[in-house]
Amino acid sequence: MCGRYQLSLPFDELETLFAAVSSASFEPRYNIAPSQGAPVIRANEGARLMAPLTWGLIPPWAPMRGHSRPMINARSETVAEKPTFRESFRYRRCLVPATGFYEWRREDKQKQPYLIRIRDAPVYAMAGIWSPWESPDGMMETFGVLTTVAAPSIQPIHERMPVILHPDTYGIWMNPQSGRDQLLELCQPVPDNVLRIDMVNKRVNSTQYDDPSCEAPPAQQHRLL
C-alpha cells in the first residue's frame, strides 16, 4: 500500500528531470495525503504535461462522491480486470512523481513511520492511472497509484509497495499503444540495493504537518512535537 508520499523538489526541477511542461507551479511537499491535489504527468500528442490531480481514483460511472470510496491504490495483479480500474489502466496511464513514500510498522503497540527513497535519485515516478469524474461541483480528475509485492527489505514494514518505474520505461507506461502484458511486466518490486529506508519521527502521522520536519529522524521528535 502507499498511503502517504512526498515530492520535495521545486516544480522547475521536476519539469527538467521529467522533460515535462507544467500547467501550474507547485510548492515542495513532504506529506501528500489522499484526497489532496498532487502533480501527475500525462502524455498528450507526444508531449509530457504535468498538472495537479486529486489523489483517490473515482471512475466516471461512480455515484456521488459521498456514496463512493476513492481508491488511492490499485493492485497491479488485478488492475487490468477490476471494473474500477481496467478502463483507466487501458487508456489513462500516468506518472506520479515522488521523492519518497512513507510506510508504517507496528512497534511496541505504536505505529512507527519509515521514509523509503531511491538511492542516488532525486526523484522517481510511481506507476499511476487517472480518471475523470463529474462531481456536483464540476469535472474532477483523479488518480491512483499501482502497487506490487514489497521488496525483501520493505517486507518487515509492509507487504506492499508502489510500482516504481525505471526512467527507461516511462515512455512505455504512457504510450497508448503499449500492450497489457508489456505493461504488467513493468509492475515489479525494485531491487533492494537501490532502496534507502529511514525511520522518521511521528510528525508525519498528522496531515497538518507538511514540511521538512516530516522526514527528521525520531531523535529529533521531542523537539518538533
C-alpha positions in Angstrom: 0.0 0.0 0.0 1.0 3.6 -0.5 -0.9 6.0 1.7 1.4 9.0 2.0 4.3 10.2 0.0 6.5 13.3 -0.6 7.6 15.4 -3.6 10.1 17.8 -2.2 11.6 19.1 -5.4 10.7 22.5 -6.9 8.4 22.3 -9.9 11.0 23.7 -12.3 13.4 20.9 -11.4 10.6 18.4 -12.0 10.0 19.9 -15.4 13.6 19.4 -16.3 14.0 15.9 -14.9 10.8 14.6 -16.5 11.1 16.7 -19.7 7.5 17.8 -18.9 5.7 21.1 -19.2 3.7 22.2 -16.2 0.3 23.9 -16.2 0.9 25.3 -12.7 3.6 25.8 -10.2 4.0 23.5 -7.2 5.5 24.0 -3.8 7.7 21.2 -2.4 5.5 18.8 -0.4 6.6 16.5 2.4 3.4 14.8 3.4 1.0 14.3 0.5 -2.2 12.6 1.7 -5.3 11.0 0.0 -7.9 13.5 -1.3 -5.2 16.2 -1.8 -4.0 17.5 -5.1 -0.6 16.5 -6.4 1.3 16.7 -9.7 0.8 14.0 -12.2 2.4 13.6 -15.6 0.4 12.6 -18.7 1.2 12.2 -22.4 -0.5 14.5 -24.9 0.3 14.3 -28.6 3.9 13.3 -27.9 4.5 15.8 -25.1 4.6 15.3 -21.3 2.2 17.5 -19.4 2.3 17.9 -15.6 -0.8 19.1 -13.8 -2.4 18.7 -10.3 -5.0 15.9 -9.9 -6.8 14.6 -6.8 -5.3 11.5 -5.2 -8.0 8.9 -4.9 -9.3 7.5 -8.2 -13.1 7.7 -8.9 -14.2 6.0 -12.1 -16.5 8.0 -14.4 -19.6 5.9 -13.7 -19.3 6.2 -9.9 -22.2 7.8 -8.0 -21.9 11.0 -5.9 -18.6 11.3 -4.0 -20.2 10.8 -0.6 -21.5 7.4 -1.8 -18.3 6.3 -3.4 -14.9 5.4 -2.0 -11.9 7.0 -3.8 -9.3 4.3 -4.4 -5.8 5.6 -3.7 -4.1 2.3 -4.7 -4.7 -0.4 -7.3 -3.1 -3.8 -7.1 -1.1 -4.4 -10.3 -2.0 -8.1 -10.2 -5.7 -7.3 -10.8 -5.7 -3.8 -12.3 -6.4 -5.0 -15.8 -9.6 -6.9 -14.7 -11.3 -4.9 -11.9 -14.1 -2.7 -13.3 -13.0 0.3 -11.1 -9.5 0.3 -12.8 -9.5 -1.5 -16.1 -10.6 1.3 -18.3 -8.0 3.7 -16.8 -5.3 1.0 -17.0 -6.0 0.6 -20.7 -6.5 4.2 -21.7 -5.3 6.6 -19.0 -1.9 5.8 -17.5 0.3 8.4 -15.9 3.5 9.0 -13.9 3.2 10.1 -10.3 6.5 11.9 -9.3 7.7 11.2 -5.8 10.9 11.8 -3.8 9.9 9.2 -1.3 6.9 7.3 0.2 6.0 6.6 3.8 5.1 3.3 5.3 4.3 2.3 8.9 5.3 -0.7 11.1 3.7 -1.6 14.4 6.3 -1.4 17.1 5.6 -1.6 20.9 1.8 -1.0 20.3 2.6 2.1 18.2 3.0 2.7 14.5 6.5 3.8 13.5 6.8 5.6 10.2 9.5 5.0 7.7 10.5 7.0 4.6 11.5 4.9 1.6 13.5 6.5 -1.2 15.6 5.5 -4.2 19.4 5.8 -3.6 21.2 8.3 -5.9 17.9 9.5 -7.5 16.5 12.9 -6.5 13.0 11.8 -7.8 11.3 8.8 -9.3 8.0 8.0 -10.9 5.3 5.7 -9.5 3.0 4.0 -12.0 -0.3 5.7 -11.9 -3.7 5.6 -13.6 -6.2 8.5 -13.8 -9.9 9.1 -14.4 -12.2 12.0 -15.0 -15.3 12.2 -12.7 -18.2 14.6 -12.9 -18.8 15.9 -9.4 -21.7 18.1 -8.3 -19.2 21.0 -8.4 -17.9 20.2 -11.9 -15.4 17.9 -13.5 -12.6 16.4 -11.3 -9.6 14.5 -12.5 -8.5 11.8 -10.0 -5.6 9.4 -9.9 -4.4 6.2 -8.1 -1.0 4.5 -7.6 -0.4 0.9 -8.6 1.2 -1.4 -6.0 3.1 -4.6 -6.1 4.6 -7.1 -3.7 7.2 -5.3 -1.5 10.9 -5.7 -2.0 12.5 -8.0 0.7 13.9 -5.1 2.7 10.5 -3.5 2.9 8.5 -6.6 3.8 9.2 -6.3 7.6 7.5 -2.9 7.4 4.7 -3.7 4.9 3.9 -6.4 2.4 3.1 -4.0 -0.5 4.9 -1.1 -2.1 4.2 1.3 -5.0 5.2 0.2 -8.5 8.3 2.4 -9.2 9.2 2.7 -12.9 12.7 2.8 -14.3 13.2 6.1 -16.3 13.7 4.0 -19.4 10.2 2.7 -19.2 8.3 6.0 -18.7 7.5 6.2 -22.4 6.3 2.6 -22.5 4.0 3.2 -19.5 2.3 6.3 -21.0 2.3 5.0 -24.6 -1.4 4.2 -25.6 -0.1 1.5 -27.9 1.6 -0.5 -25.2 0.1 -3.9 -24.7 -1.2 -5.3 -21.5 1.5 -8.0 -21.0 4.2 -5.4 -21.7 2.7 -3.1 -19.1 2.2 -5.7 -16.4 5.8 -6.8 -16.9 6.9 -3.4 -15.6 5.0 -3.9 -12.3 7.8 -5.5 -10.3 9.4 -4.5 -7.0 12.6 -2.6 -7.3 15.8 -4.3 -6.2 16.8 -4.0 -2.6 20.2 -2.4 -3.5 18.6 0.8 -4.8 16.4 1.4 -1.8 17.1 3.7 1.1 14.9 3.2 4.2 15.0 5.6 7.1 13.0 5.7 10.3 11.4 9.1 10.7 9.5 10.9 13.5 5.8 10.6 14.1 5.1 14.1 13.0 4.3 12.7 9.5 1.3 10.8 11.1 -0.7 14.1 11.1 -1.7 15.7 7.8 -1.4 19.1 9.4 2.4 18.9 9.1 3.8 19.2 5.6 7.4 20.5 5.9 11.0 19.1 6.1 10.4 18.1 9.7 8.3 15.2 8.5 11.5 13.4 7.4 13.5 14.2 10.5 14.8 11.2 12.5 13.0 10.1 15.6 15.8 11.5 17.8 14.5 15.0 16.9 10.9 14.2 17.6 10.8 15.6 21.1 11.9 19.0 19.7 9.3 19.0 17.0 6.1 17.9 18.7 
